[in-house]
Amino acid sequence: MSTIDPDQVARLVRELHGYALDAAGARRCAEMAAALAAALAAFGADSRFHEEPSSFARTLSALAPEPS
């Protein structure tokens, strides 16, 4: 999984939203963003978002949790 720098996340949140994110929040956000990027990358070889909208819908459906 790729690494996302929590300090950079905190800096971007501060610059873009004017909110001071604490170190723990920045770390959680960076971990979540890295996990999301990894999950989407796993579907990347199969998906062609720019060519076929149904491919994007199929990817989102595959990522969705099973209904209980």
Backbone as CSV, one residue per row, in Angstrom:
resi,resn,N_x,N_y,N_z,CA_x,CA_y,CA_z,C_x,C_y,C_z
1,MET,0.847,-1.168,0.000,0.000,0.000,0.000,0.896,1.236,0.000
2,SER,0.458,2.249,-0.729,1.246,3.480,-0.771,1.144,4.212,0.562
3,THR,2.129,5.032,0.816,2.115,5.797,2.066,1.710,7.228,1.752
4,ILE,0.863,7.745,2.565,0.450,9.137,2.457,0.906,9.820,3.733
5,ASP,1.628,10.899,3.577,2.229,11.601,4.703,1.163,12.331,5.527
6,PRO,0.987,11.956,6.799,-0.006,12.621,7.644,0.241,14.124,7.785
7,ASP,1.507,14.527,7.785,1.793,15.966,7.878,1.294,16.704,6.643
8,GLN,1.423,16.067,5.489,0.918,16.686,4.265,-0.605,16.757,4.289
9,VAL,-1.257,15.713,4.808,-2.711,15.726,4.938,-3.138,16.893,5.826
10,ALA,-2.483,17.037,6.968,-2.821,18.127,7.891,-2.607,19.486,7.224
11,ARG,-1.523,19.613,6.464,-1.229,20.865,5.778,-2.297,21.179,4.718
12,LEU,-2.696,20.167,3.945,-3.723,20.373,2.930,-5.068,20.733,3.548
13,VAL,-5.437,20.050,4.621,-6.700,20.364,5.299,-6.679,21.797,5.815
14,ARG,-5.564,22.191,6.383,-5.426,23.563,6.895,-5.525,24.584,5.761
15,GLU,-4.804,24.332,4.653,-4.794,25.274,3.532,-6.124,25.323,2.794
16,LEU,-6.754,24.162,2.585,-7.970,24.109,1.779,-9.249,24.366,2.569
17,HIS,-9.240,24.016,3.857,-10.473,24.108,4.641,-10.363,24.990,5.873
18,GLY,-9.144,25.451,6.182,-8.965,26.320,7.337,-9.173,25.608,8.668
19,TYR,-8.982,24.309,8.678,-9.196,23.522,9.891,-7.867,22.924,10.340
20,ALA,-7.570,23.038,11.623,-6.334,22.478,12.167,-6.591,21.040,12.606
21,LEU,-6.075,20.103,11.848,-6.234,18.684,12.130,-5.131,18.247,13.085
22,ASP,-5.500,17.574,14.182,-4.467,17.120,15.119,-3.706,15.925,14.522
23,ALA,-2.609,15.556,15.150,-1.732,14.503,14.615,-2.454,13.168,14.469
24,ALA,-3.273,12.805,15.443,-3.992,11.529,15.376,-5.009,11.538,14.240
25,GLY,-5.709,12.635,14.082,-6.684,12.761,12.994,-6.013,12.727,11.637
26,ALA,-4.884,13.395,11.512,-4.141,13.397,10.248,-3.657,11.993,9.924
27,ARG,-3.199,11.256,10.939,-2.736,9.886,10.722,-3.886,8.988,10.267
28,ARG,-5.040,9.097,10.929,-6.208,8.286,10.544,-6.657,8.615,9.123
29,CYS,-6.679,9.885,8.794,-7.077,10.318,7.457,-6.110,9.785,6.400
30,ALA,-4.818,9.863,6.680,-3.812,9.362,5.745,-3.946,7.849,5.563
31,GLU,-4.185,7.117,6.640,-4.361,5.667,6.557,-5.601,5.320,5.738
32,MET,-6.689,6.057,5.963,-7.928,5.806,5.234,-7.754,6.108,3.739
33,ALA,-7.088,7.214,3.428,-6.868,7.571,2.029,-5.980,6.544,1.336
34,ALA,-4.962,6.059,2.023,-4.077,5.045,1.443,-4.835,3.735,1.211
35,ALA,-5.687,3.358,2.144,-6.474,2.132,1.988,-7.454,2.263,0.828
36,LEU,-8.078,3.419,0.691,-9.001,3.659,-0.416,-8.257,3.610,-1.747
37,ALA,-7.093,4.237,-1.808,-6.289,4.217,-3.033,-5.897,2.791,-3.396
38,ALA,-5.530,1.989,-2.407,-5.153,0.598,-2.659,-6.342,-0.220,-3.153
39,ALA,-7.519,0.005,-2.570,-8.712,-0.725,-2.988,-9.079,-0.384,-4.432
40,LEU,-9.009,0.885,-4.779,-9.331,1.282,-6.155,-8.266,0.798,-7.133
41,ALA,-7.015,0.793,-6.708,-5.944,0.322,-7.576,-6.096,-1.167,-7.892
42,ALA,-6.654,-1.923,-6.954,-6.864,-3.347,-7.174,-7.823,-3.583,-8.343
43,PHE,-8.721,-2.647,-8.573,-9.660,-2.757,-9.685,-9.158,-2.027,-10.927
44,GLY,-8.075,-1.298,-10.791,-7.577,-0.437,-11.861,-7.263,-1.151,-13.163
45,ALA,-6.701,-2.345,-13.090,-6.345,-3.049,-14.321,-7.575,-3.466,-15.100
46,ASP,-8.671,-3.664,-14.405,-9.903,-4.133,-15.042,-10.801,-2.983,-15.473
47,SER,-10.680,-1.839,-14.832,-11.592,-0.738,-15.076,-11.013,0.274,-16.044
48,ARG,-11.891,0.843,-16.829,-11.530,1.928,-17.724,-12.557,3.030,-17.525
49,PHE,-12.412,3.750,-16.410,-13.399,4.760,-16.032,-13.624,5.786,-17.129
50,HIS,-12.561,6.168,-17.820,-12.672,7.203,-18.833,-13.345,6.704,-20.120
51,GLU,-13.472,5.391,-20.297,-14.042,4.841,-21.520,-15.477,4.356,-21.353
52,GLU,-15.791,3.801,-20.208,-17.084,3.148,-20.048,-17.668,3.397,-18.662
53,PRO,-18.745,4.197,-18.571,-19.343,4.481,-17.264,-19.817,3.227,-16.519
54,SER,-20.255,2.210,-17.233,-20.724,1.007,-16.535,-19.578,0.307,-15.815
55,SER,-18.360,0.489,-16.291,-17.201,-0.078,-15.607,-17.033,0.555,-14.231
56,PHE,-17.237,1.865,-14.148,-17.154,2.569,-12.871,-18.242,2.061,-11.925
57,ALA,-19.467,1.887,-12.435,-20.563,1.380,-11.610,-20.258,-0.030,-11.114
58,ARG,-19.668,-0.871,-11.965,-19.313,-2.236,-11.566,-18.269,-2.218,-10.450
59,THR,-17.294,-1.321,-10.563,-16.260,-1.216,-9.539,-16.860,-0.775,-8.214
60,LEU,-17.715,0.243,-8.244,-18.345,0.710,-7.001,-19.203,-0.390,-6.385
61,SER,-19.917,-1.135,-7.204,-20.737,-2.238,-6.683,-19.872,-3.305,-6.032
62,ALA,-18.728,-3.586,-6.630,-17.823,-4.604,-6.061,-17.251,-4.155,-4.732
63,LEU,-17.065,-2.847,-4.557,-16.505,-2.332,-3.307,-17.553,-2.193,-2.208
64,ALA,-18.818,-2.168,-2.565,-19.886,-1.946,-1.582,-20.009,-3.144,-0.640
65,PRO,-20.321,-2.880,0.624,-20.523,-3.991,1.554,-21.782,-4.785,1.197
66,GLU,-21.763,-6.053,1.544,-22.924,-6.906,1.307,-24.091,-6.446,2.176
67,PRO,-25.301,-6.395,1.635,-26.459,-6.017,2.458,-26.711,-7.065,3.530
68,SER,-27.118,-6.586,4.690,-27.365,-7.547,5.776,-28.818,-7.871,5.930
